[in-house]
Structure formats: structure tokens, C-alpha cells
Amino acid sequence: MDESINVDDLFGEAHSLDLGLPPPAALPSTKGLAQCIDEMRLLGCRQRIAWSRLGAIAYISADGLRVCVRNLQSSPSDGTWGLSDEFPLAPVTEAHSGNQLLHLSWSDAGSELAVVDSMGRVSIYSIFMALNNITGLRQATYDSGDDSNQIVGLMWLNPGRQVHAFQQAAKLNSRWAYSPFRWRPTHPSHPAGKSSLITVTRAGQIRLMYQNIDGKWAEVPAELKNTGHSDRLLTHATMVATQGTILLATYSVCQKLCLYRVEIAWNPNRWDPMVMRSPNKWPVPAVRLLHYKIDMPSSIWDIGNDTNQHTDQSLPFANSVYTLTRLEVIPGQVDSPTGPTTTSPWILGVFSKPLHTSSEFPAQQGPASVIVRWQLDSAQQSFHPKFDEVVSKKSHVQVRPKIEMRRLENIYLDKYVISVDPMEHVTTPALTFTHDDGTITSYETKTMAVFSGLEDPSTVNCLAQAGFRFPPSTPGLSIAFSPNSCAAVVLDCEGQPQLRWMEHNFGSSGGLYDESKFSAAIAALTLAFSRGSGSDSNTDDIMMIVLGQLPPDNQPAFLGEVYRALSVNCNFTVEQDKLLTHAYIPRALSLQASLGFRGKNRRRSMPSAIAWAVLQMRHSSVLYAAYFQNTKNVPAEQNDSGILHALLGNTKWTLGLSHYILNEIFDLADDFESVLHDTEAFTQKLKTVTSLPLLLILSSMSRAYMRFICRGLRGIRGGFEHVNTAALEPESRTYWVEICRALETSPVRVDVYEKFLAGVDSAVKHAYQGSGFGDAERPSPEKELTVNARIPPVLISAVQTLFTQTVPSIRSDIKRKEIVLGDYAWLGLENHSRMAAYRKCCEVDILMKVPLQPTLVQSDSSAVQPSRRRRCVRCCEVSGDAGRPRTGPWTKMMHRLNHLRNCACGGAWVMETFESVSQGDLSNTGAALSGPGHVNMAKAVGAVGSA
């Protein structure tokens, strides 16, 4: 061995040490990709992360035993958006008893979550009061667990509710026009609006699980009887709801693709809760299966297509190394805003080759993935002419149209496809493919052409078509897209979620600027926000994109487009009752408030401050209206302690608001006294003033809400006169007494404030009339006030009248000294240091309008039970109602007002998690609680500190 023997010489020739092994395959670019491809081949139902339309992001942990949730949230410190901390859902872990979790799916409404484990057992949960707070609806123990029950396909049934959809945005005469239309799905749905879903098992069993009127779950089984015994083992199943039925496509281990039509008939097919109270009359479904087509393609390659590139690859399908890893039925696209007219659906299959060769899958050249498509065309059936000679007792025989599966041209990809996701809601203008290297590509649904840029600058259908792109990022093996498809969360190789979002240069590229690209980008964002608003989807993802990428100077352009697209008319000088029923006003105001939010204790921009104040007025207005409507329908709930507690806090808040506004207006009137009779000087001085109360008073929208509030305060005072307080429970009696005391001791009576509002109404009306502004011209200055926070020239004379006539007319009716000495920091409206200092020490319940005591947890020296609080992910305000006993009437009212899941600003709730704090953190807390109506609260904090 010292002479360095050449081993090759022993075999007679050089380079002969070749064992016939195939060349080593290149290592995969993504860790775990080989296992992922293998799992996708064996089981088509393995979605490890899912993003709810309400904003919750649920994902399976790396060990496969837990489900955790996260969400997008705004930072309380600076207002920036990002991903929240992880919150594990303990009920899921308990329900599945250590079995591996494989699949997650949110319902169409986004409120129910289905969890599937490796034994095919399904548990269902519902979001109750926060995104990270769930309640169990269906236990996994209802199902028997074995391999044949593994779920290969799952679909939630559409609830059947009508939504407002938007087809596209088209530029007409240099302005974008949006095409809204009402869309009511004709899909099968539960007659009572309850939840229901369909699953397909590996053994070919179909189970329709549905929720009864009492909340309990039942199921109806069915079987795919038209498959042979050797073809019973399925690997993939996918479903899509069509007009009246459901199309089901399955794929088996024998490489057979089958198409079915699933018909669901409910008995009765309509639900009347006033008539059908008996369980015997609850809707019960029946499932019927119609077998349509079977396809066993002899080759995944298109014979005759790309012959130069794939001449050596026309292998029989049975001998090919390519296996199905993804199966989807793509719904037809809505073609017309006039109704639910759709194109035909089609089937998409992703066939992938293995990363590593084996005896089962030998080496074969070719692309990593092949997209195989089938168009589903409806064709009318016809009988042979000889059947016309047969005498039939039936004069008219209806022949059901048949479905033809037409093979389309294949698409070849050099990357592995991890997921295929339809984008947008209702219209589905794009399909997005996620690849193993982390790239995300969007395709036009009809032609499967890649969106490469802005092909038509005058028409926008979706974000991808307008030039929005997901930049390359860290690859992952599971992905979920946001409700509006402009963000995504990827589970990386370690199973940890990573946030990604679309980017756009907004017309600036290489030092040049393209106005058409900027305009199209704004229109695409507006279209996405409008679609989300119409379908009641969470829009935090769009806010994150706008705040993170759109320069502040360009954000007003986006906001103005949203107001136009949603047809939010800011002029409410006449039709004021529409304020309480307009579905899009809170959406537009919430967006406006969020665009200027820079942190919980920092100053908002003036447009943001206006929107924030109007949202709070709207909350109180709607609360009063709901209370009187509820009292009218259910008189016994008039004295419910939970509702009265909310009325007490909102009454003190609205009274404080009126005092705050009058105090500011009186100070301005005194400041402008020297220039009241010099129009030019008055105008110049007014340009230097930025007063939130003045803007709120001049705006017809906020003034109308103030009038609703005054009406509610008068109604409460009148209702108390008919209440026998001696017969009430002590808590309800205390709340009634406190409400009346607040009204009686107010330095400004309600009728005086109404007189003030009437004076402003008159001044604004005469200002418009004097300038020749009719109903058609008023929306523009009103929008200038509400959206841009600027006093339009037409209303300068109204301000003069306000200071010279309206203010002097009520001076003698108010106690000026008391409103001057009032503390308004707790209202959360003022943009000055006193409010910031107050909020650093104390938080106010955004719904109940009462200060909350500091949250404490167990420390070394003492133990204090923390109160459970919910925090809004958008405005970062808190609600303490999760920590106090809730009455039934209060819960029903909050549900009716949509506050069980959403803040008054429209943002979603999350349950807070607390860290340990020391008793020393209570310093200076009592000083912060020295506002009107807070004496009892300060005592409570003192009691907590001495505990």
C-alpha cells in the first residue's frame, strides 16, 4: 500500500469502477420538499395553514399535534402592521388526543374552522368573541378512526347570503368607474343559514355534516357506487358549487379521474322559524349522486404538441413517473354584473415527478410539473330518431343536459407546484400558483396567461393584472393567502409562519414616473377593498399594503377612490336616516381613521381624527337606536343591567363630547372676536386654524350623528319616568340613577345643545343657498370637510354666522365655567399631550365608554386576578366586557350591533395575553383617573393597589 496501487489497473481499464447507479440527483432547494411531494401524491386533503375571511390565520404546528392562530395587527407604539404572536388553541389538541393533524379549512363566512386528523376525524370550532377565542361545535370523537376514513376532499357549503360584488374598474373620461352588482349564490345551502360541509373519504364515502337549529351536528352519508371495487381507494377529491348542485371530481390509486354531480335536497327546503319550531320539522338533507364521466388519459403529454421538446416523453400514463399531486375544480368566472352568469367550470390537475428515483419511480427527463386541464362543457342530449316512433304516455320528456370533458392544452413548468389558489371573491379573475422555490405566479383564469404587467391601462380586474407582485422570498411548503389575496403567510422549513405581501412601484421605475400605472394601482387597491367590503371580509391586509408602500401624499387619492367606489355620499343635510343603515360608511371611515393612525398614544392626522370621532358618534347613535327598538319588541329587557351599563358609559361620553365641542367653539368665538366683521381678515385667520370640534360641527355627517345622540338622550330621560325603580334589581337601579344624575347635572341641557345644532344647520344651509349650491353641488364641499379635513370656501360665511349669532344665542343657557374646567382627555378625541398622558395610565372601554382598572397578574408579593380584555387589532383600543358577567340581552344586542367580533372602528378583536407586572407599575394611576364621572373608578384602583 506504500506504493500507491492504482485500483483501476486491477480491472484492466481506467474509470471502470461504475456500479450502474443513476447519477446523483440534485439536492432539493427546499428542505422537506421530497416528503411534501410524496404527501401530496398520497392525500389531497393536507392544508396545514388557512386564513379566515375574518382575519384569523390558523396553522398546524411543526409537530403536527397543535393548532395555533395569528393575525395581522397594528402596533400600539407606532401604528405599523405585522404578524401577531402565536396563540395555541388548546381545545383542538384535547379533541384529537394526540393524533396527527393534517388539514384545516375555514367556512365561507370565515367564522367556523374544521380540523381533520390522520384518522379522518373532524372537529369544528367557531370564533366567538375574538380571533383567538374559539368554542367547540363538533367533537372529533363522533367519528370512528381508521385509514379508510381518511379525508381526501372537504368543502364548506356556501351560506347562501347575498353579497355586493364588483366586476372590474374601467377608466372613462379620465376617471375610474366601478361596476358593483348584487350577487346571490344559487349553490346548495342550509335553508336556515346554518353551517354545513361535505367530506369525501379514501374509501369513497361522502358525508354531509350539517348543524341543526339547536346547534347540534348531524350527518347524512352517501357512497360513490359507480366505481369498481379495485378503484375504491381515492387519493384526491375536489368540489365546487355550481348552480343548484355541486361538481365533484375524484382521483383514485388506479389513476382514474371521475366526475360526479352531487344534488342536495332539503326537506323542507325553506325555513320559517315562527312556524317550524318542532325538531320534527327541522330541515333534513338527502344526498343524490349522478356519475358523469371517467377519464384515464393514456399520457399526460399532449401528443402532437411540443413535439420537438418532448419527442421522447410520450410514455403511457401507467408507466410514467408523473403522479397527481393537486386536483382542483375551478369555478366559472362571473361574466356579467347583471346577474350570476358564469362561464363553464374546469378541472385542473397538477402532475409532478418525484425528486428522487426509485424502483417505483425510475429516472425520467422532463419538467418538474405538468398542468393538465379539462374544460367542462354542457351539451344537450338527443335520442336516436327511432325513439320518436315509440308511443309514450308522457307528452313531454325533459332530457337532462350532459357534461363533456374537453381536454385542454397542457402547461409545463420547471418548478414544483405547492399550491393552487383562486384569487378574489365571486369573480375569480386569477389563479395563483406557489412554487417550491418561493416564487408566486398569477395566471388569468380563462386563458391561463401569466400576468406580466399592465396590459390594458384602462381596465383593471385584480391586483395581479395591475402589476402587483409577490417578490421572491423564503420558500415554504404550505401557504395561505389573505382574504383579499394581497398578502400571504408561508410555513417555512421549520414550520414557522412567515408573512409575505404584494409590492408595486406605483408608477416609479428607474427614475421615471408613469401616471397610468400609478392610477391603475390605486384602482386595483380600491377594487380589492370594495370587494372585501361587499363580502364582509377583513381588509387589514389592504391597509397593511397601503400604509407600508403608498407614500402619505398619495394615500388621499386612494381614500377618495374608495369613497367613490362605495358610493359614500358625505352630504347628509337632507337624508339623514340613511346614516344608520348605510353599510359602507363605517368601512370608509375605518379606512380613513387607520390611514392616519400612528400609535395609540400619538397624534392622529386631522382626517384620521375626524373619522375616529365620527365612528365613536356612530357607535353611540346605533346603541341608542338598538336599545329603543329592543325595548319596543321586548319590554322586559328595558332594565337589563348589562344594557344599562353600556347606556351609562355612552351617556357620560356623549355628554362629555357635547361639552368638549362647545368649549372649543366658545374659545374660537372669543379668539375671532376682533375680526368677525372683517371678512378678509376672518378668512385669512380661519386658514390657520385646525380645530377638530369646528370640523365636526360643520360636517353634515357628524352633525347628523349628534342629532341622533340627542334624540337618544331625550328618549332615555323620558323612559326613566315610566320605570318603577323600587322593583328593579340593585345593579339596574344603580345604573338608572347614575344615568339620570348625569343628565340632570350636565352644564349643558340636551335641548340647549339641540338648539345649537339647529343654529349650525341654519348657518350652513344659508351659506350653500347664498353661493348657489344645490343638492348636486353639496357633496363636494362636504367631502372636503369629512375626508380632507379642510373648510371649503363656501362655508366660511357659515363659520362667521356661527360665531356672531349661534354662539351668543346660547351663552346664557350653559354653565361656561363648568365646561371650561372639564377634563376631556378621557374621551380619546383630543390631539394633545394631556390625552396621551391619560391613555398611558388608563384605558377606556371602547364599547362601554367606561375607564378600565389596570390589568394585573400574580406577582411575588401578592395575587390579583387579571380581567380578561379584548384588544382591537386595528385601533388598539380595548374592551373589558370579556372579563365581567354578561347578560343574555346584552349579548344579543352586541351581536346585533356586530360588536361580539368587531370593535366600534370595524377592526377584529383578539383576547389579550398578559405578562407579569409589579405593584409599582400603579404609580400615578390615580391622577390619570380624575375625570368627570371617574371618582368611583379611582377608588376602585386604590382598593386594588392596597390588596
PAKEFI-234721 format. One record per residue (C-alpha): residue in one letter; y, x, z. Coordinates in steps of 0.05 Angstrom, whole numbers, plus 5000, padded with zeros to 4 digits. Each point is the difference from the previous one (the first is absolute). Layout:
// PAKEFI-234721
AYXZ;...
// end
This chain:
// PAKEFI-234721
M500050005000;D504550615007;E499950094925;S503249314986;I494449694959;N502449524946;V496349355014;D500949754929;D496050594974;L493949735035;F500049394954;G501250384936;E506949754981;A506949965028;H502849345027;S493049695004;L500649755072;D501149294978;L496249455036;G502149454952;L504849685050;P506049634972;P506650345007;P503349885067;A504649394998;A507350085016;L501749835071;P503349325006;S507550015011;T499549495057;K495750085061;G494749465004;L500949774928;A492650064984;Q498149565058;C505549514983;I497549934928;D492949905025;E502249465049;M504049654945;R493750014956;L495649685054;L504849495030;G505949664967;C503049745065;R502850615037;Q507549935009;R501650435060;I507549855002;A503849364985;W507449815002;S501749295021;R505449594967;L503149935070;G500650765006;A493950215041;I496150604975;A492849975025;Y495250584989;I493250235023;S499950635042;A496850644977;D493849885042;G499249304970;L499749655067;R507149775012;V505649634964;C507150225011;V506649704976;R506650304982;N506349744966;L506550214970;Q505650015051;S507350205006;S501650555049;P504349765059;S503650675001;D502550064928;G497349404961;T495450414954;W493549684979;G493150285009;L492949875023;S498949765072;D495250305049;E492749805000;F497849395039;P492549885008;L497349294998;A495149985057;P497149314984;V497350264934;T496250575032;E497049535051;A498049484949;H495950474956;S496450375057;G500350704970;N497849824929;Q503450384944;L506049614972;L500450004924;H505149504975;L506749685018;S503449424965;W506349615016;S500849284981;D504849804945;A505249795052;G499050665036;S498749705069;E492350045004;L495850634997;A492650024981;V495950605024;V493150154971;D495050495028;S494050364970;M495249435019;G504149484963;R502949685062;V507049714993;S505149915055;I506849674988;Y506550095038;S507049724997;I506950305013;F502949605057;M506650245028;A500650704971;L497150444945;N495850385051;N498049395040;I493949634974;T495649445023;G492749904981;L498349414956;R492850144980;Q495150465036;A495450484963;T494249775043;Y499549374959;D496750404944;S493150314999;G500250734983;D495450334949;D500750404935;S499249404955;N506149675032;Q504650574982;I506449734968;V501250224928;G505849534986;L505149625041;M505949564982;W504849565041;L501549324971;N507349874984;P503349535051;G502649594942;R507350025021;Q505749994951;V504150644992;H506350194962;A498150504947;F504350434954;Q497650164930;Q504750564980;A507150244997;A503650004933;K506950274984;L504549494967;N507350174985;S499850625045;R497349605059;W492949935025;A497049314999;Y493949855043;S494949474983;P497749645063;F494849454997;R495749615049;W492750194998;R494649605034;P493150294991;T494649544975;H494750435033;P494749725047;S502849975071;H498749665066;P502949294998;A502950085070;G503150684985;K495050365045;S497250694985;S493850104959;L496650584964;I493950144956;T495250575007;V494350244955;T494250385031;R495650544971;A494349494996;G504149534957;Q502049515055;I506849674997;R503249775065;L506249575003;M503050095070;Y505349505018;Q504049805061;N499649295026;I505749595027;D498350215072;G500450744982;K492550125001;W496650324940;A494349724958;E496650234937;V496449744938;P494850444966;A498150034926;E495550454959;L500650334933;K493649684972;N500750224928;T498450735012;G493050274995;H496250235062;S500750734980;D507449914991;R501649695067;L502950635030;L507450024985;T504650595008;H506749684981;A503049314998;T507249814984;M503549324998;V506549714975;A502749305009;T501449634935;Q502249304985;G495649575045;T494350495006;I498250725016;L497350514951;L494750455030;A497550644968;T494050385030;Y496750664984;S492950175022;V495750615009;C496849834933;Q506850134968;K500949274981;L506949685000;C499949255012;L505649494998;Y500149355039;R504749425012;V500349785073;E502249295012;I502049775069;A500549255014;W502949775067;N498149335029;P505049705011;N504450404952;R506449805036;W501750065073;D504349505037;P500650215073;M502549315020;V493849654973;M494350505003;R499950215072;S492549935009;P495750634989;N495549574956;K505849944951;W502050734998;P499550324931;V493250294984;P499050444938;A494450014950;V498950614956;R497349964929;L498350604957;L500050014924;H496950604966;Y503850214938;K498750684971;I495750625008;D501950674970;M495950634999;P504050484956;S495650504965;S505350535008;I506550075038;W502850364940;D503249624944;I495650134940;G504650154942;N506050155044;D502050725014;T494050244960;N502950704993;Q500950075075;H493549685024;T495050104944;D494950285048;Q500949485054;S497249354971;L494450015050;P496549365020;F503149695062;A493550055040;N499850754989;S507350145011;V502450355062;Y506049525004;T499449465053;L504549435019;T504750175057;R505249454995;L499749284974;E506049544996;V501749334969;I507350044980;P503549325003;G503749754940;Q507450144998;V505149445007;D503349934932;S505249465011;P504749835057;T499249274982;G493149945031;P493550345019;T498350204928;T495950635002;T496450454952;S492450075004;P497250445057;W495950614984;I494950445034;L501250735013;G494550495019;V501050735019;F494150444983;S499950705031;K495550594993;P497550365062;L503450645022;H493450365011;T494049994955;S493149815026;S493349774974;E502649295002;F506650184966;P499150594953;A506050384974;Q503949664944;Q506550174967;G505549484997;P506149735037;A499749875074;S501149254993;V499349484946;I503649335004;V495949454968;R503249324988;W497849314981;Q504849454978;L498049305024;D501749504945;S498949265006;A496649694939;Q498449284986;Q492649854994;S497349604941;F493249674988;H495850064938;P501749464949;K493049705009;F502049785070;D505049524969;E494249604973;V497249885070;V501849335030;S503250095068;K501849485052;K506250405017;S505549924950;H503850625022;V496550635023;Q504650545027;V497750704984;R502150535049;P503350614965;K496050645003;I502550695018;E499050574952;M500050725024;R503450434947;R499250755009;L506650374995;E501350734984;N498250495054;I505050455036;Y497950715017;L502950375059;D499150725021;K501049815073;Y495949595048;V502749315016;I500449855074;S503049304997;V502649484951;D505549545028;P503849434967;M507550065013;E505049465018;H498449275020;V498349434952;T502350364937;T495750635004;P503850404947;A496750665016;L493550335023;T500350635041;F494550524999;T499550505057;H496350654982;D496350525040;D505650524994;G505149535032;T503549784936;I501649264990;T500649714930;S502549314982;Y497649634938;E502849394965;T495049445013;K499349714930;T499650644959;M498050515053;A505650454975;V502550505050;F507049875026;S503550644980;G507249805009;L505149474983;E497649764932;D504649394998;P506450095041;S501849264993;T493649725030;V496850175067;N493249745023;C498350455058;L501950645035;A495350444958;Q502849744935;A507050185023;G498250725013;F497850015073;R494450505012;F495650235057;P500950765000;P493850435008;S498050075073;T494350165046;P493649704972;G495949505039;L493949574991;S502849325022;I506749694985;A503749355014;F506449784966;S505849665035;P501449254990;N505050164945;S496150584971;C505550525008;A496650385057;A493050195018;V496050295058;V494450484984;L494450215046;D499750764991;C493750425004;E500249975076;G500649245001;Q507450025021;P505049534967;Q505550334957;L506049614975;R502050034926;W505549654963;M502749914929;E505850424977;H505449924947;N505750444977;F504549384992;G502850244934;S501650715021;S495950544966;G501750714981;G507349925018;L500649394955;Y500749265018;D496949414964;E503249345019;S494549594967;K494550345042;F504049905064;S501249274984;A492649894984;A497950335065;I504749555040;A497249394962;A492850215014;L501450075075;T503549334999;L494249684964;A495050295050;F504249775059;S500649304970;R492649954988;G498650225071;S505049495027;G497149444958;S492950135023;D501950125074;S497950734997;N502650555044;T505550404964;D500550605046;D497150444946;I505849834953;M505150145055;M496750685012;I500750174926;V507249774995;L502450345064;G496250644985;Q501850094928;L505849574978;P506850325017;P504249595049;D505449904947;N494949664954;Q496749565053;P505349454993;A498049934927;F492849865020;L502249525055;G504449624951;E494249934951;V495649725055;Y505149475017;R500449804926;A492450014989;L498749575061;S505849534983;V503250095068;N506949684992;C504550255056;N504749414992;F498449475053;T506849675005;V496749344979;E492349995000;Q499050285070;D493449665017;K496550434949;L501050595046;L494349785045;T495049874943;H501650564950;A493850445000;Y503350634973;I506350045042;P496550355059;R496450464950;A506550224968;L503650075067;S494250415029;L500350484942;Q507650075008;A499350125074;S494650534989;L503850394947;G505550165051;F495450125061;R500750725023;G496549945067;K499749535059;N505850325037;R504250204941;R505349634963;R497949564942;S504049994936;M504649404998;P495949614947;S493950135043;A503749765063;I502049364965;A492949854977;W497350165069;A504949535034;V498649444951;L492550085011;Q501049915075;M504349384988;R494749724955;H494750115053;S503949605052;S501849464950;V492849904979;L497750025072;Y504749435019;A498049604938;A492650095015;Y500949795072;F503549354983;Q494949844946;N494350155048;T503249585054;K500649434952;N492750034980;V497050205068;P504949785055;A495450265055;E501350724977;Q507549945012;N499450325068;D494950544984;S501750625041;G498450494944;I504649654951;L505549915052;H499750745016;A501350154926;L505749494999;L503250315061;G500250704971;N502549774932;T505349565032;K502850585039;W499750434938;T503549504954;L505449885053;G501050745006;L500450054924;S505649484998;H503850375055;Y499250674965;I502649724934;L506049655031;N501850625041;E500150434937;I503949484960;F505249925055;D500850765004;L500950044924;A505149445002;D504050385052;D499450654960;F502449664935;E505749625033;S505450484973;V497849924927;L497949274999;H506149804958;D499950604953;T494549864950;E500050704969;A499850355067;F494849515026;T495550144939;Q500550765008;K498549975074;L494149534989;K496950524953;T499550485059;V496349515045;T492449985004;S498549435048;L493149705005;P502449355033;L505449904947;L494950084944;L495249535034;I505349475008;L502350044928;S492949974971;S497849284987;M492750185014;S501150275070;R505249465015;A495049464981;Y494950305048;M505349995055;R501049274987;F492549875006;I500150385066;C505749575027;R496249384979;G493950255038;L504050165063;R503049305000;G493149704990;I497250385059;R505749795045;G499049274979;G492450055009;F500750255071;E503649365020;H493549614987;V495550485038;N497549845070;T500250695029;A496849775066;A493649844963;L499650684965;E495950605018;P504050525039;E500350504942;S502349484949;R505249735049;T502850705011;Y500750124925;W503549334990;V504950155056;E501550704973;I501249734929;C505049485025;R503450505046;A500950484941;L503249444959;E504549765057;T502550685021;S501450254929;P507350214991;V499849664932;R497549294994;V495549834941;D504949494972;V505650535002;Y495750484961;E498449454950;K507549884993;F500950744986;L494549984946;A503349394969;G506650384996;V496750584965;D496649514952;S506749704982;A503350684991;V494550244953;K499949354961;H507550024988;A499650744980;Y494949844947;Q503849404975;G506550384998;S496950534955;G496549504955;F493050175024;G495149444989;D492749955019;A498050454942;E504850565021;R498750005075;P493250355002;S503050664977;P505050095058;E494949735049;K495150524977;E505350535006;L500949805073;T492649945019;V496750544959;N505550524991;A503849885065;R506749984965;I505449475006;P501549754929;P507449934979;V499349254994;L498849935075;I505850425025;S504349385006;A494449685041;V500450585050;Q507549905005;T499049265015;L494650185051;F504850445038;T506249574994;Q497249305009;T492749965022;V500450515057;P506449715031;S497049304997;I494450175049;R503450515046;S501249495054;D492849754998;I496450655017;K500050465060;R502450634966;K499250455060;E492649845008;I498350144927;V504050655003;L496150245061;G493449784971;D494550514986;Y497149904930;A495950644993;W493649615016;L501049574937;G497850584957;L505649884948;E505550495016;N500350674965;H502750425056;S497650475055;R499649475055;M494549624963;A496250644987;A500550195074;Y497649325021;R494150014953;K497850695023;C498949725069;C498049284987;E496849604944;V501249274984;D494549544977;I501749854928;L496949315002;M501549755070;K506750365004;V498950245072;P500350725026;L493350325014;Q498550425060;P497950724987;T492850104982;L496150415051;V492950225004;Q496050305056;S502750655027;D497850495054;S504549705054;S499249264987;A497049494953;V504049504960;Q496649524952;P503250084931;S502249404962;R496949924931;R505350024947;R500249934925;R504650444959;C502549844930;V498150534949;R506449864961;C505849935049;C496450325060;E502149435046;V495149755052;S497249345025;G497249945070;D496449334988;A493350354994;G500250185073;R501649325031;P495949365004;R501149594936;T500049255000;G496749604944;P506449674975;W503650674999;T494350314959;K500149434950;M507550054992;M499850764990;H494449904949;R504249494964;L505950484999;N495450564975;H501650435061;L492950105024;R499150534947;N507150164979;C506550205033;A506449614991;C501950524948;G493749874960;G496450645020;A492950025026;W498250095074;V495750555030;M497650035072;E503250585036;T495950565032;F503350335059;E500050705028;S500650165074;V507150025026;S502550205068;Q504049585047;G505950474988;D500949704931;L503349395032;S506550375013;N506249624978;T495849414978;G503549515047;A506950184971;A497649824931;L498049315023;S506849785024;G501449514945;P501349255004;G493849635023;H496450645019;V500950005076;N492949755012;M497350524951;A503450575037;K496949765065;A493349984967;V500750724976;G502150205070;A493849675028;V495650374950;G503350665018;S498649915074;A492849784989;
// end
